[in-house]
Amino acid sequence: MADTTSVTYELSNSKDTTTFGPSFWIAFHDLAKRVPCDGCREHAESFMVFFHDLVNVRKGVPIYNKDNYNKWIKRISELAEEKKKRTDRAILGFVAVVVIAILVVTLIKTTK
């Protein structure tokens, strides 16, 4: 087994991304490839490439896999839209409950 002491030291004590960056990405991509479930491994590898491309975008480096990047952006946008719809429905439901409560209280007061 290879001695990883120097790599661990460099990763924990260096702010130079040329030192720890490549080691970091190799380790993360390798970790995704080692997921035991085939379907989960495919998703993990796809997400890791997307995550790496997010960093590439931030750094102004070309995107490695535009189709994969766009797929994840679309999926994240869909999830955000679904959450917004659920939130909108929850708010609407809450408002409906408040209006009904006000109507019931008003009805009770007027019948006394």
Number of C-alpha atoms within 10 A of each C-alpha: 3 4 7 9 9 9 14 12 11 15 17 10 10 11 11 10 11 9 13 18 13 11 15 14 14 10 12 17 17 13 14 19 17 13 15 9 9 11 9 13 16 14 15 19 19 19 17 19 21 23 14 19 20 16 13 14 13 10 9 9 11 11 17 15 13 12 11 16 20 12 13 16 13 12 12 12 12 12 12 12 12 12 12 12 12 12 12 12 12 12 12 12 12 12 12 12 12 12 12 12 12 12 12 12 11 11 11 10 9 8 6 5
